[in-house]
Amino acid sequence: MPAAAQTELPPQKTEKERPNILFILSDDHTSQSWGIYGGILSNYVKNENIRRLAAEGCVLDNAFCTNSISVPSRASIMTGAYSQVNGVYTLEDALLPEQDNIAKQLQAGGYQTALFGKWHLKKRPSGFDHFRVFHDQGEYYNPIMKAEHNWVDDDAGKSGDTICGFSTDIVTDMTIDWIKHREKDKPFMMFCHFKATHEPWDFPERFKHLYDDVVFPEPENLMEFTPQSSGRTYQGQQLENMAWRWQTASKDPAGWWCVYPELPFTTEGLDKIEARKKTYQKMIKDYLRCGAAIDDNIGRLLNMLDEEGLAENTIVIYVSDQGYFLGEHGFFDKRMMLEESLRMPFVIRYPKEIPEGTRNKDIILNVDFASLLADYANTGVPLGSQGKSFRDNLKGKTPAGWRQSMYYRYWTHHGIRPAHMGIRNHSYKLMFLYGNPLGLKGSEKTATIPAWEFYDLTADPQENHNQYGDPQYKEVIERMKKEMLELKSEVKDVDNNPDMQKIMDSFYW
C-alpha cells in the first residue's frame, strides 16, 4: 500500500490549525553535557537556549535508544521500527528510499518537508520536498553537501558542493532560510540535523577560548582501568585509545581520517593516572566547545520562530540520536547499554498543549518519535511502525498500560564491545552479552564468551557494581530474563540464526 493511501485528514482540521514541526537532531550530544540533567558538568556547560526550551516545555528523563549507534538510531527515528524490522542493524547498513518513513507520511498528509545536515543513512532521502545533506558523516569546516540534483549514495562515491563555513552554523542558516521562504499556507516539518557533537569535536573560532582556564571535575569512576573492579565483563572503548588517536594524528595529520582541534597532544612521560586525567580534560574542553555551537544555533532558531510569529504553533524538539561516555568507566564512545550511552536527552516545546517547565519520567523510545509526530500532524504512521505516540504523556496524562520496561539490542560485535541485548525498567537493568557477530556487517569475526550483567539503578545509579551473581537479586533476575524474552518476541526480534540458538540454549538460563 503506498504511503499516501493511509492518510485521510478529518474535515475539522484546517491547515492553519495543524502545528509546524522543527525537529532538531544532534549526534552524540549526551545528557551529561546538557546541564538540565544535572551531573558534574551542569555548572560549566554553555546551554542557555537548551535551558530556555526546557523552561518553556517538557524534558524527558527516561528517553532511550533501542540500538545505540548513529545509523540504526536514525533509521528507527525515521521508520518508528526496531533494527530487526527496518533492516538497519549496523553502521554499514542503509535505509532504502522505498521504505516508508515519517517524512513520507507527513508529505502525503499535506506537510511541506525539508531536511538539512547529517543524514548518514547512505541512500537518497525520501519523503522530503527539499534536502541538502552531508556526504557520510560530514566535515565540521567547509562540508561537502549534496541534494537531489547531484546525489550519489555515500557508499558509491563522494559528490556535492563545498559549503564554506562551520557545519552547525551552515545547517542553521539553511533551516532558517527555508522556513522564511516556505509556502505560508501549508504546515511544515523541518528536520535540522547537526553533525555535532560527533568526534572529532571541532568548534567554531568564537568558542576557541571557552573554558581556557577551567579544570573540569571528573566522573567518580574515571579511574576504572580494568573490568575486575566493577565486575564488568568487557574492556570497553577506553580513553587511552582516544589519546592514541590524537597522538597518531599529531604525527601525521594528513594521514588520519579526520582533523582534530587543538593538536599536538601527547601523554609521553606521564603515568597512567596522569595520562588519563590529561586525556579527559582535553576531550571535555573540545566536546563542550563543540556543544556550545549547538546551543548557540538553537538560540538562533528560537529567535527566528519568534520573529516570524511561528513560536505558538510550532513544535520544537531537540534530541540527540544516542548518548555518549564522557570518561565514565574510563570510556569514550557509545554502543553499550550503560546509562550514559543508552539515554537520549530530549526536550520538546509546544505552547498550545505542553505545560511549561515540566518533566516526564515515562520510558520513551526512539521508535515512538514517528508516532508522536504523526499524532500531532494528524497523519498516518509509517508502515511497519512499532512505536506509540506519547502525546498524552507530555500533557501529564500517561495512558494506562504504558510500558514499564524497554528492550535494547546492539548488534555489532567487537571483542571490547560485545554484541548484546538487554532489558531496563525503572529500577533495574539486565544485559546479556552474547558476543557473536552473527554475520552482520562491520563486526569482528571472533566471538567472545557470553556473559551477564545486572545493575540496581536505585542503589547504584553509576552502574559501578555488576550484581549478577548476588543471591539477593536472584528472583528479580529470573523475572527479568523471562520478560526480556517476551519483549524480544513482542518487537519481532526472532533470531533464526543457528549460532544464536546454540548460545541461547547454552548460556541464557
C-alpha positions, -999 to 999 in steps of 0.1 A, spaced: 0 0 0 15 34 -9 21 58 20 -5 83 7 -33 57 9 -31 57 47 -36 94 51 -71 109 53 -75 142 72 -107 147 92 -125 177 78 -125 196 112 -87 200 110 -76 231 89 -41 236 76 -36 266 99 -46 245 130 -21 218 124 13 226 140 45 231 123 73 208 134 110 218 139 129 186 147 165 193 158 187 163 159 223 162 171 249 133 172 263 120 205 252 151 224 249 132 256 227 141 286 257 147 309 265 178 288 231 194 286 230 208 321 193 202 325 200 166 336 224 176 364 257 159 368 293 172 373 293 193 341 260 211 347 275 243 361 300 246 333 281 239 300 270 268 278 233 259 275 211 289 279 190 280 249 186 244 259 176 256 293 151 280 276 135 251 258 133 231 290 117 261 309 91 266 281 84 229 275 89 193 288 121 174 295 121 136 291 140 119 319 138 84 305 141 86 267 162 57 254 175 45 221 170 8 210 204 4 194 230 30 204 248 38 172 241 66 147 228 49 116 204 24 133 191 50 157 183 74 129 166 47 109 144 39 140 135 76 143 125 78 106 106 45 105 93 40 140 107 5 139 134 -15 156 165 -26 137 153 -61 131 122 -47 114 136 -18 94 167 -38 84 192 -12 96 213 -31 122 248 -16 120 268 14 107 273 -4 75 236 -7 67 214 18 48 178 30 49 163 23 14 145 51 -3 115 29 -10 109 22 27 81 41 44 91 68 69 75 96 88 86 122 62 66 104 36 36 102 58 36 139 66 43 148 30 13 127 19 -7 144 46 -2 179 32 30 190 50 60 207 34 90 187 44 127 195 44 160 181 57 193 198 62 225 184 77 236 150 87 216 121 71 242 92 73 217 66 61 237 62 28 208 62 3 189 92 -11 165 107 15 128 101 6 97 120 17 114 154 16 104 182 -7 138 196 -3 170 183 12 207 191 14 228 167 34 264 159 42 283 132 25 285 104 50 295 119 84 302 153 70 330 176 79 329 204 105 346 230 83 336 236 47 315 204 44 305 188 11 267 188 8 245 171 -18 209 174 -29 186 157 -54 204 170 -85 239 158 -76 231 127 -55 255 98 -52 250 72 -25 275 75 3 289 41 -4 292 47 -42 314 78 -42 317 114 -28 299 142 -46 283 175 -38 292 211 -33 316 226 -8 298 250 15 321 274 32 318 278 70 312 258 101 288 230 97 265 237 127 261 274 115 256 263 79 228 238 87 211 265 108 214 291 80 198 267 56 170 259 81 162 295 87 162 304 51 139 276 41 114 283 68 113 320 59 107 312 22 83 283 27 48 282 13 29 301 40 -4 284 36 8 249 45 23 235 77 59 223 76 81 197 91 118 207 92 145 182 101 175 202 112 203 177 118 237 187 132 269 168 128 279 180 163 289 166 188 304 137 169 342 130 171 365 149 163 345 176 183 357 206 163 342 240 171 339 275 156 366 301 163 343 321 185 344 293 211 381 286 209 389 302 243 358 290 261 370 270 292 406 280 287 412 282 325 388 256 336 398 223 352 367 201 349 355 178 377 360 141 369 334 113 369 337 92 401 346 61 380 371 78 356 399 57 370 382 23 363 411 8 344 400 -29 344 367 -47 344 375 -66 375 369 -37 399 333 -34 389 325 -69 377 321 -56 342 325 -84 316 342 -65 287 370 -40 282 351 -12 265 365 17 245 389 33 269 403 68 270 438 56 262 425 48 227 414 84 223 448 96 234 464 73 209 442 87 181 453 123 190 490 114 192 488 95 159 471 124 142 496 148 158 524 130 140 506 127 106 476 150 104 471 144 67 471 106 71 443 105 97 406 101 89 395 134 104 410 167 116 412 171 154 413 205 170 439 217 195 467 194 184 495 184 190 488 162 220 510 138 240 510 119 272 546 110 270 564 108 303 531 106 323 519 77 345 486 61 336 466 82 360 481 115 349 477 104 312 441 96 317 434 129 335 451 149 307 431 130 281 398 136 299 404 173 302 412 178 265 382 157 255 358 176 277 370 210 265 368 200 228 334 184 234 318 213 253 331 239 228 315 218 200 283 216 220 283 253 227 278 259 189 247 237 191 232 257 219 241 290 201 223 279 170 193 266 188 190 302 201 191 315 165 163 291 156 141 300 186 146 337 179 137 332 142 104 315 152 96 344 175 104 370 147 83 351 122 54 348 145 56 310 144 65 301 180 30 295 193 21 269 166 54 252 161 65 221 180 102 223 187 121 191 196 157 189 204 172 154 208 204 135 204 205 103 184 220 85 214 242 92 245 280 91 249 305 83 275 325 113 287 350 95 308 326 74 328 341 39 335 372 53 317 353 52 284 345 73 254 321 64 225 287 48 230 271 15 219 269 -2 253 236 -4 273 251 16 302 231 47 311 254 73 295 251 56 261 215 44 263 199 77 273 186 101 246 183 136 261 151 151 248 133 184 252 100 195 235 81 227 234 46 232 221 30 262 239 -6 253 228 -5 219 246 26 211 267 28 227 302 59 248 307 88 236 329 76 200 332 95 168 333 83 133 323 97 100 337 79 76 315 100 52 294 100 67 259 119 51 229 132 64 196 107 41 179 80 63 194 91 95 178 74 89 144 41 81 161 43 113 181 49 134 150 21 116 131 -3 122 160 5 160 161 2 162 123 -29 141 121 -14 117 95 -8 80 93 23 63 108 49 46 87 41 11 76 58 -13 100 60 13 128 62 -3 162 61 28 185 35 46 204 26 83 205 35 99 238 14 130 232 -7 124 263 23 116 284 37 151 276 5 166 289 9 147 322 -17 121 313 2 89 309 -20 63 293 -30 32 313 -7 3 304 22 24 293 54 4 291 73 -2 323 104 -17 307 123 -15 274 142 -38 252 176 -30 237 199 -47 213 233 -37 200 240 -59 170 276 -50 160 302 -73 177 338 -64 187 358 -80 214 360 -48 235 323 -41 229 304 -74 225 271 -77 208 244 -77 235 207 -74 243 191 -62 275 161 -50 294 157 -19 316 129 -9 338 126 19 363 147 1 389 170 -25 373 189 -33 342 198 -68 329 222 -73 299 231 -105 281 264 -100 262 260 -129 238 292 -119 220 287 -132 184 288 -114 151 260 -135 136 273 -125 101 264 -88 105 284 -61 86 311 -43 105 316 -69 132 347 -88 142 345 -124 133 359 -138 166 332 -145 192 335 -138 229 322 -160 258 287 -150 266 282 -131 299 256 -114 321 255 -81 338 228 -68 362 226 -34 379 204 -20 406 198 15 393 184 28 426 213 16 448 240 20 421 230 47 396 265 50 382 265 12 375 297 6 393 288 -29 405 277 -58 384 254 -77 408 245 -106 385 259 -132 410 244 -117 441 218 -141 456 195 -112 468 187 -104 432 181 -140 420 143 -137 418 144 -103 401 169 -115 375 148 -146 368 117 -124 362 137 -100 340 151 -129 319 116 -141 312 104 -106 304 133 -100 281 123 -129 260 87 -117 260 97 -82 248 121 -97 223 92 -116 208 69 -87 210 92 -64 190 97 -92 164 133 -100 172 131 -136 160 168 -147 158 167 -176 134 205 -178 133 217 -213 143 246 -198 162 223 -177 183 201 -206 191 231 -225 204 241 -195 225 206 -192 240 203 -229 247 237 -230 264 240 -196 282 207 -179 287 193 -200 316 
